[in-house]
């Protein structure tokens, strides 16, 4: 039997679990989504505290999972920092997670590989234009401009 008169607390928890069903969320993301539902601040605080206490929200775990999934794209470390900061993750936590996860991540090798693949696809294009396109593409993906310039010089 469905209750049509759920309390705001029940609505908030139900919506939070719906969001978590699709992917992990940071604390800030969860607060923002609950606020969009025009829930009271105390209901949001209580819901987030409940989710944190039960382990459904953990910014450190979220940051590690986010970095792991985004490095498969691949993306540069600058882009990852920006994305995590936008999701409300603490700067020190971002640095710590990036430092641990990226020990085996050689950005320059990845940039060289992507640049070589892109150059192969742009054979008929003027070399200077191809170089500019690839540079913009790689910097947009969050790779360091210095690393990109070095990789393009090598390729």
Secondary structure, DSSP 8 states (H G I E B T S, - for coil): ---S---HHHHHHHHHHHHHHHS---HHHHHHHHHHTT--HHHHHHHHHHHHHTTS--HHHHHHHHHHHHTTS---HHHHHHHHHHTT--HHHHHHHHHHHGGG--HHHHHHHHHHHHHHHTTTS-HHHHHHHHHHHHHHTT--HHHHHHHHHH-
